[in-house]
């Protein structure tokens, strides 16, 4: 079955950086677009970034453009989210996502807290 395991979250000061990883298994990773979402306390889950399976094209939430970079390593079945110049409003649980057979699959999430 599809399994997504996120890691790399933590506590970081404003202006700092983190790199999230999502290890995928149970499907042909290279054939699927992969996405990152986040959910802050009291808010709905929102899209953050997506990377295609075909040409590696990327899409970002406007508020993270220029600060976050999504990438993938098909040999390692892993998708990454490099987050730079972090802001307190980036605080959230970050989730990896794949749409498999028309259904959303999610990891357990990794907490990112940006605070001084």
N, C-alpha and C positions, 0 to 999 in steps of 0.2 A: 504494500500500500504506500501511498505518497507520505513521505516524512520530510519535514523541514525543521531544522534545528538552528536557531539563531544564537549568536554569541557576540561578545565584544562591547556590550553596554557597560555603563558605569557612571561615576560622578566626575564631572569635569567643570572647570571654571569657565566663565564666559570668555570667548575668544579662543578656547582650546579646540582640540581635535579628537575624534574617535573614529575607529574603523570597525564597522559591523560586518559579520560574516553570516552566511546562511548555507549550511550544508544540506544538500538535497539528495533524496534516494527514493526508489520505488517507481521511477518513471525515466523516460529518455530525456534527460536534462537538456541536452543541446537542442532539442526540437521545440522547446517551449520558451515563450517570453517569461521573464521573471520581474516581480515588482516588490517594492517596499512600501508599507503603510505605517502610520503611527496613530496612536490614540492617547491624548492627554486626559488627565482627570476631568470628569464631567463633560467631556466633549465626544463627538462622534469620531469614529475611525476615519482618517483621511489618507488619500493617495499622496505618496512622496516622490517616487521615482519608478521608472520602468525601463527595462532593456530588452530589445527584441532578440529573437532566436536566430534571425536570418542574417542581418547586416550589422547587428550591434548598435542600432540606432537607439537613442535614449530620449526620454521625456521626463520633465520635472515639474513639481509644484512650483509656482512662481516664487514663493518666499524662500526657496532653497537654491534657486538657480544661481550658479557662480560660487556656491559654497559646498554643495554636496555633489559627489560623483558616484554613479552606479557603474559597476563593472562585473564581468563574469569570467570564470575560468572553467571551460567545459571539460577539461581534463580532470579537474578536481570536483566537478559537480557542485560548484560553489558560486554564489553571487555575493558581491560586496557592496557596502555603502560607506564611502569615505566622507566624513563629515568634518568640515573645517569652519573656522570662525563661528563656533557654536554660540547660540543665544539662549537666554532663559526660556523663551517661547518654544524652543526645540525640545524641551522636556516632555517626554512621553514614553510609552512602551512602543517599541518598533517591531513590526511584524514582517516576515517574509511571506510572499504570496505567489501562488501559481494557479492558473485556471486549467483544471485537468478534467477533460470530458465535460466541459461546461459548468463545472462546479469549482467554487473557490476552495483552495486548501491553504491552511495557515499553520505557521509554527506557533510555539508557545510564547514567543515574544522575548525581547530583551529590554530592560529598563535603561533609559538614558536620562540623566539628571544634570542640568546645567545650572550651577549655582556657585556663588562665591562664599 
